[in-house]
Amino acid sequence: MQSLLPVALLVPLLLVPLALLARRRRGRRTPPLRLLVVAGSGGHTTEILRLLSCLSESYSPRHYIFADSDKMSEAKIRSFEQKRAETFSNSQFTLDRIPRSREVRQSWTSSVVTTLYSLLYSLPLTYRLKPDLVEFSPVSLDECMMLDSKQQERWSPFLLMILCNGPGTCVPVCISALLLGLLGIKRAIIVYVESICRVETLSLSGKILYYFSDYFIVQWPDLKEKYPKSVYLGRIV
């Protein structure tokens, strides 16, 4: 019995630091994740705000980009953020405009010129905002953008994340992010969520970014069959 006495005294001494470590880990909060969101006219902004409503308070600040000719998105975003602030007191966001890359019924030739013009505005803006990386897991929208705190601290200085759902404005923004990656300035992770309205075919933006996005999410099974790279999560808006 006497030989077991030192062990009995040693066990509590070992358990105390383990308990303190476990308590510290439970109390550790996930660092906030900066997010760049591309909004668009029509139903694109409504859909993207529905997606954002599913995300936790960790995604702050949110940097919104939309076309300078878009008259409705700013009001919708401000209303959304005002309501969100009632739940999350530390909620932060910014608004930025860029020239529209392509107007409705605009010719393809002139669209190239206006898209390049929009790209010139997008490059310095994307570099300045520098959103953080979040990683994709094909279960839900919130889980598709989660890293543990160690991964965030390791990778966030070198990566940025863009969330978009189909407006033409997202094309120059995503291209500018890709260019920053090619230049070795900052690597981009692009999460593209195709609009719920697209049942059998992709939008023009989707057809372009399908080949460049890191994670391409569709909401209808027919699109998953046609585009095997995509991830089908069902209806998420």
C-alpha positions in Angstrom: 0.0 0.0 0.0 2.8 2.4 0.8 4.3 1.9 -2.7 1.0 3.2 -4.2 1.0 6.3 -2.1 3.4 8.3 -4.4 1.3 7.3 -7.4 -1.9 8.5 -5.7 -0.3 11.8 -4.9 1.2 12.2 -8.4 -2.1 11.6 -10.4 -3.9 14.7 -9.1 -0.8 16.8 -10.0 -1.0 15.5 -13.5 -4.7 16.0 -13.9 -4.6 19.7 -12.9 -2.7 21.0 -15.9 -4.7 18.7 -18.2 -7.9 20.2 -16.8 -6.6 23.7 -17.2 -5.5 23.0 -20.8 -8.9 21.6 -21.7 -10.7 24.6 -20.1 -8.4 26.9 -22.1 -9.2 25.2 -25.3 -13.0 25.3 -24.7 -12.7 29.0 -24.0 -10.7 29.7 -27.1 -12.8 31.5 -29.7 -12.4 31.1 -33.4 -10.7 34.1 -35.0 -12.9 36.2 -37.1 -12.9 35.5 -40.8 -13.0 38.4 -43.3 -15.2 37.6 -46.2 -15.5 39.3 -49.7 -19.1 39.0 -51.0 -20.0 39.9 -54.6 -23.6 41.1 -54.9 -25.6 41.7 -58.0 -28.8 43.2 -59.3 -32.1 41.3 -59.6 -32.3 38.3 -57.3 -28.6 37.7 -56.9 -28.3 40.0 -53.9 -31.4 38.5 -52.2 -29.9 35.0 -52.6 -26.5 35.9 -51.4 -27.9 37.6 -48.3 -29.9 34.4 -47.6 -26.7 32.5 -47.8 -25.0 34.9 -45.4 -27.8 34.6 -42.9 -26.8 31.0 -42.4 -23.2 31.9 -41.4 -22.1 32.5 -37.8 -20.8 35.7 -36.3 -17.2 34.5 -37.0 -17.6 35.9 -40.6 -16.8 39.5 -39.9 -16.1 42.0 -41.3 -17.9 41.3 -44.6 -16.8 43.3 -47.6 -19.5 43.7 -50.2 -18.8 44.6 -53.9 -21.4 45.5 -56.4 -21.8 47.4 -59.7 -21.9 51.2 -59.7 -25.2 51.1 -61.7 -26.8 48.8 -59.2 -29.4 50.9 -57.4 -31.0 48.2 -55.2 -28.2 46.1 -53.6 -26.9 48.8 -51.2 -30.3 49.3 -49.6 -30.8 45.5 -49.3 -27.4 45.0 -47.8 -27.8 47.8 -45.3 -31.1 46.5 -44.2 -29.7 43.0 -43.8 -26.7 44.3 -41.8 -28.9 46.4 -39.6 -31.0 43.3 -38.6 -27.8 41.3 -38.2 -26.4 43.9 -35.8 -29.4 43.3 -33.5 -28.1 39.7 -33.0 -24.4 40.2 -33.3 -23.2 43.4 -31.7 -19.7 43.3 -33.2 -21.0 42.9 -36.8 -19.0 44.9 -39.3 -19.2 45.4 -43.1 -18.0 47.6 -45.9 -19.5 48.6 -49.3 -17.6 49.1 -52.5 -18.7 49.8 -56.1 -16.9 48.9 -59.3 -17.9 49.6 -62.9 -20.4 47.1 -64.3 -18.6 44.5 -66.5 -21.6 43.9 -68.8 -25.0 45.5 -69.1 -28.1 43.5 -70.2 -28.1 43.0 -74.0 -24.7 44.6 -74.4 -22.7 43.3 -77.4 -20.0 40.8 -76.8 -17.3 43.0 -78.3 -18.0 46.0 -76.1 -18.4 43.6 -73.1 -14.7 42.7 -73.4 -13.7 46.3 -73.1 -16.0 47.1 -70.1 -14.9 43.9 -68.3 -11.3 44.9 -68.7 -12.2 48.3 -67.3 -14.0 46.7 -64.4 -11.0 44.5 -63.8 -8.7 47.5 -63.4 -10.9 48.7 -60.5 -11.1 45.2 -59.0 -7.4 44.5 -58.7 -6.4 47.2 -56.2 -9.7 46.7 -54.4 -9.3 43.0 -54.0 -5.7 43.4 -52.8 -6.7 46.1 -50.3 -9.6 44.1 -48.7 -7.6 40.9 -48.3 -10.3 38.6 -46.9 -9.3 35.4 -45.2 -9.4 31.8 -46.2 -12.1 29.4 -45.1 -12.1 25.8 -46.2 -14.9 23.8 -47.9 -16.6 20.6 -46.7 -19.6 19.5 -48.7 -22.2 19.2 -45.9 -23.7 22.7 -45.4 -22.8 26.2 -46.4 -21.5 27.1 -42.9 -19.4 23.9 -42.7 -18.1 24.4 -46.2 -16.2 27.4 -45.0 -14.5 26.3 -41.7 -10.9 26.0 -40.6 -9.7 25.4 -37.1 -7.9 28.3 -35.4 -4.4 26.9 -36.1 -5.1 26.6 -39.8 -6.5 30.1 -39.9 -3.5 31.6 -38.2 -1.2 29.7 -40.6 -2.9 30.4 -43.9 -4.9 33.6 -43.6 -1.9 35.9 -44.3 -1.5 34.2 -47.7 -5.0 33.5 -48.9 -8.3 35.3 -49.5 -11.8 34.0 -49.9 -14.5 35.2 -52.3 -18.2 34.2 -52.1 -20.3 34.8 -55.2 -23.5 33.5 -56.8 -23.6 34.5 -60.5 -23.8 38.3 -61.1 -21.6 39.5 -64.0 -19.7 41.7 -61.5 -18.1 38.6 -59.9 -16.1 37.7 -63.0 -13.6 40.7 -62.9 -13.4 40.4 -59.1 -12.6 36.7 -59.3 -10.2 37.2 -62.2 -8.3 39.9 -60.3 -8.0 37.5 -57.3 -6.6 34.8 -59.6 -4.1 37.3 -61.0 -2.9 38.2 -57.5 -2.3 34.5 -57.0 -0.4 34.1 -60.2 1.8 37.0 -59.2 2.4 35.4 -55.8 0.9 38.3 -54.0 -2.0 36.5 -52.4 -3.7 33.2 -53.3 -7.5 33.2 -53.7 -10.1 30.6 -52.7 -13.2 31.1 -54.8 -16.5 29.6 -53.6 -19.2 30.0 -56.3 -22.8 29.1 -55.5 -24.9 28.9 -58.7 -28.3 30.6 -58.5 -31.3 28.5 -57.5 -32.9 29.6 -60.8 -30.4 27.6 -62.7 -32.0 24.1 -63.0 -30.5 22.6 -66.1 -27.9 25.1 -67.4 -25.3 27.4 -65.8 -25.4 31.1 -66.0 -22.7 32.8 -68.2 -20.7 33.7 -65.0 -21.0 30.1 -63.9 -19.8 28.8 -67.3 -16.7 31.0 -66.9 -15.9 30.4 -63.3 -16.7 26.7 -63.3 -13.1 26.2 -64.6 -11.5 28.7 -62.2 -13.4 28.4 -58.9 -12.1 26.1 -56.1 -15.5 25.1 -55.0 -18.5 25.2 -57.3 -21.9 24.6 -55.6 -25.1 23.8 -57.5 -28.6 23.4 -56.1 -30.1 21.0 -58.6 -29.1 17.4 -59.3 -29.2 17.8 -63.1 -26.4 20.3 -62.9 -24.3 18.0 -60.8 -24.6 15.3 -63.5 -23.6 17.7 -66.3 -20.8 19.3 -64.3 -19.0 16.6 -62.3 -16.6 19.1 -60.6 -19.6 20.8 -58.9 -20.8 19.9 -55.4 -24.5 19.3 -54.9 -25.8 20.4 -51.5 -29.5 20.6 -52.4 -31.4 23.8 -52.0 -29.5 26.2 -49.7 -31.3 29.5 -50.3 
